[in-house]
């Protein structure tokens, strides 16, 4: 029996926005590396990359602990900045000037770590206390928020099993001048909150949001500045919805193919699937025995268009 090697490419057939591109996410981390040699928070980066985002790792290894004009310009050029749980909060708030520099960043910021949001760090929440916990459920507050798209809420507007391990929470139940999106169902502490550009974070805070801001407590706490991936499937939906919301759109390219990219399929037939790019009305499908032909869309590899 002769088996042929087939290649599949799915391309956006038409874009509503001609300048659409993959959003660039700057990943800010202290890069704690376990004995295996892989960064503790690498799974987050892998997930975002698989979704079609471009992840900038130039701030991956403590480069963001101090800022200068060049670094600030690079951060402001991003579509989104994610502050990993793999950060030591005190190293990102050593003085008032540094705090103001961070809060003045105009790019959207998605914060994973509750410690940095405190009133003795970046002054997003009016508390200096934190705790590590794995709440049994999340209580949705702003239930119509896009972050809950496709997420199952029970009769009490709760989501069970969002985290697989402890994460760090600020010990407060109010989001100040921000919008409280979700809390811990067990004690009402802030889990997800957001602030709009120009908002003072809470009455008495000396800091103003230079761009959209969201606190979404996640990332493991097995060790100091751990940051390992710790979301259940429902938690992952929330996270990806949050990313889409903060960048203003989702991926522009088709992503998440089934079978996975690089997979070897020995069956004589297979069902093909993918997740669509957010700007695409349809996708062209190319299948062939030559990766070069498939990539170029030549030699009869075009197989049809899928809406």
Secondary structure, DSSP 8 states (H G I E B T S, - for coil): ------EEEEEEEEESSTT----EEEEE----B-TTSSBTTHHHHHHHHHTT-EEE-TTSSSGGGS--HHHHHHHHTSSEEEE-SSS-GGGG-SSHHHHHHHHT--S-EEE--GGGGSTTTT-SSS-S-EEEE--SEEEESSTTSGGGTT----TTSEEE--BSS-EEEES-S--TTSEEEEEETTT--EEEEEE-TT-BSSTT---B-SS-EEEE--S--SSTT-----B-HHHHHHHHHHHHHHHTS--SS-EEEES-TT----SS----EEE--TTEEEEEEEEES-HHHHHHT-TT-EEEEE-
